[in-house]
Amino acid sequence: MKSILRKKFPGRIFLVVILIGASLVFYWQINSTKFSATPYQLPDLKFFPRKVNQIEVNRLTVEGIRLGRFLFYDGRLSGSLHPDSLRSCASCHIQQKSFTGEGFQMEKNATELSSDYQSIKTGSHEVLPLINLIYNRNGFFWNGLINDKNTNKGPSKGLRYQSLEDVVWISIESKDCMGGSIDQTVDLISSIELYQPMFKKDFGTEKVSIERIDKAIAQFLRSIIAFRFKLYGVLNGEKKFEPDELRGYELFHSEKAGCFHCHAGSLLMTTNEYYNNGLMMDSLDSRDRFLFTNYLKDKGAYRAPSLINCEITGPYMHDGRYKSLDEVLDFYSEGIQYTDFTDPLIKGAIEGGIKLTRTEKNDLKAFLLTLTDRSILADTSFSAPIELGIYSIRHSSL
Amino acid sequence: MKYLNIIVISLILLVYSCYSNEEETFNGTLSLKFNHVEGGNPVMYDQPVYSNAAGNQYEITNIQWFISDVSLVDNTDKIIPLSNDWLHYIDSDLPETQKWTLMDGIPPGEYSSIRFVFGIRGEKNEPMMFTDPPESNMIWPYHMGGDEGGYHYMKLNGFWVDLMAERTPFNFHIGVGQVYDNDQKVSDFIQNWFEIELPFSSFTMPAGGLVNADINMNIEDWFQNPKNYDHNDYGGSIMDNQEAMGTIRDNGHNVFSISIN
């Protein structure tokens, strides 16, 4: 057959015929697609990262983000209909708090934690805010456990411990989060008529799977971008610092305080790296970064969180031990515990802190307040959909 | 139908271009591997096993730095800048940064040396030009570097044993220096980047060939030659200390060596 074809269509002509045939097949496949979701356009932000963690098989779409928002707020995400068991991402990640928590762990132990951190039980870490996650390419959770180099396998094919999508199913199953079951979640969401056309629009099928739930919620999370804070306006030439804010900005970026080494670089106000910042060693907490890297220098190391909206996202540190920014500044000024594992970038560690004056603390705080973007706290494109009715997880205004 | 025609015509042109009879230039490729060494051996991180010329016992946590403006000198002393790929970031915690295959095609021939800039030239060291980590994490504060001092040239972090026998952190960081007036306000900036012509870096690039070169950063040499650097003199933080950074700059001319495979 080959030799007949080669006689009829010798050399380059034979190759062209093959290529034309391949093109026809390719063109037919493109046009046989039954649906196409609408691509979502990310804002083009100066000084923000260009690279994102959007994985190839989960491009942002308008339909996917909408579906993800519904699921994010739907109390049936935990897999239960019982009013006392309704839980979703929104149970702990509250829009009015920049998608961090109320420090529910703190509610019981608030007065004890600051002075006696030993009373912290093993278990939950403080809820991290869900903003600008699309730009994070260096692991999720306080210790970065969920990262693209984690080769552990999840409970079923396709589930891993690698991406923002995996954070979703882990949160459904984790007793520290929804305490549910992904099988029950899939069964329940499948039975809800509201979702069938939404899954069809984004995935081309009404069939619900945990992978599709993960993808939709991850799309919604990636769409939450906070950038309308004063510092952004200053760097773009649209706004000006007050004198105390400018002094605070320079102190933040100085050798004395050295905050910028961990909390700057781009306008994310974090390097997205992990550091032991001199908190008193919590021997009860086994979930630091050392847990899975086994590097001694990762003992007591946690991620440097973004300082965007830090005015709102307290309590602070991985265990929520500090209730206010003032307490955080006091810690870095006089409360550092220097150990063999303290990161060398932590200034003044040997002396117990950087010894800030009262004015310097006020100036630093004034600068930190320029990192507040209140627009996302009430932006309805990130809010609970009215259509969810009684199943919507809402919080009364804080 | 219109799109199908475009696809087919494009593919036909592609096929014919593959059979072009035009002569091709067989440029070669230069690949650089960066090694951090102490006493000729790879650095052992987080091990307090080193001692510098000033007698400081120390350990190294990590190293991050920029190399830029690599150029070649041919056997007529002509300098050939490799400008397509002008800058590279190296990080001891990121193995993928420790090898750099330059995009520029290298014409076949004899070359007498390899040159590069340690750090970034002032006119290219633009504030906020990097938006993504890890490069963006090398930010140098604007009030300490001005319009030509956007980024650190190097961060070398670790610990030394100080005069009180305390294991003390050091941030051996170099970038643009400052001149302070009597009121301790910055009145001027000093560029501390420098260009190096590597000794014994001659090589022959065959047509279409690959030349691999190991560039070694000999850490102990940052602390000596021509001047001993004593951590006890400067302390652990030196970004606002031009005397310290000037010493680093001067010593830096002797820090790098090369071997070509």
HADDOCK unambig.tbl for C-alpha pairs under 7 A between the chains (distance, minus, plus):
assign (segid A and resid 16 and name CA) (segid B and resid 12 and name CA) 6.37 0.50 0.50
assign (segid A and resid 20 and name CA) (segid B and resid 8 and name CA) 6.05 0.50 0.50
assign (segid A and resid 23 and name CA) (segid B and resid 8 and name CA) 6.96 0.50 0.50
assign (segid A and resid 47 and name CA) (segid B and resid 128 and name CA) 6.55 0.50 0.50
assign (segid A and resid 47 and name CA) (segid B and resid 131 and name CA) 5.53 0.50 0.50
assign (segid A and resid 48 and name CA) (segid B and resid 131 and name CA) 5.62 0.50 0.50
assign (segid A and resid 49 and name CA) (segid B and resid 131 and name CA) 4.54 0.50 0.50
assign (segid A and resid 49 and name CA) (segid B and resid 132 and name CA) 4.70 0.50 0.50
assign (segid A and resid 50 and name CA) (segid B and resid 131 and name CA) 6.55 0.50 0.50
assign (segid A and resid 50 and name CA) (segid B and resid 132 and name CA) 6.48 0.50 0.50
assign (segid A and resid 51 and name CA) (segid B and resid 132 and name CA) 6.73 0.50 0.50
assign (segid A and resid 253 and name CA) (segid B and resid 141 and name CA) 5.71 0.50 0.50
assign (segid A and resid 255 and name CA) (segid B and resid 237 and name CA) 6.44 0.50 0.50
assign (segid A and resid 255 and name CA) (segid B and resid 239 and name CA) 6.57 0.50 0.50
assign (segid A and resid 264 and name CA) (segid B and resid 137 and name CA) 6.85 0.50 0.50
assign (segid A and resid 265 and name CA) (segid B and resid 136 and name CA) 4.66 0.50 0.50
assign (segid A and resid 265 and name CA) (segid B and resid 137 and name CA) 4.28 0.50 0.50
assign (segid A and resid 265 and name CA) (segid B and resid 138 and name CA) 6.75 0.50 0.50
assign (segid A and resid 265 and name CA) (segid B and resid 139 and name CA) 5.51 0.50 0.50
assign (segid A and resid 266 and name CA) (segid B and resid 131 and name CA) 5.48 0.50 0.50
assign (segid A and resid 266 and name CA) (segid B and resid 132 and name CA) 6.76 0.50 0.50
assign (segid A and resid 266 and name CA) (segid B and resid 136 and name CA) 5.93 0.50 0.50
assign (segid A and resid 271 and name CA) (segid B and resid 137 and name CA) 6.08 0.50 0.50
assign (segid A and resid 344 and name CA) (segid B and resid 157 and name CA) 6.45 0.50 0.50
assign (segid A and resid 344 and name CA) (segid B and resid 158 and name CA) 6.12 0.50 0.50
assign (segid A and resid 344 and name CA) (segid B and resid 169 and name CA) 4.78 0.50 0.50
assign (segid A and resid 344 and name CA) (segid B and resid 170 and name CA) 6.40 0.50 0.50
assign (segid A and resid 344 and name CA) (segid B and resid 171 and name CA) 6.98 0.50 0.50
assign (segid A and resid 345 and name CA) (segid B and resid 171 and name CA) 6.79 0.50 0.50
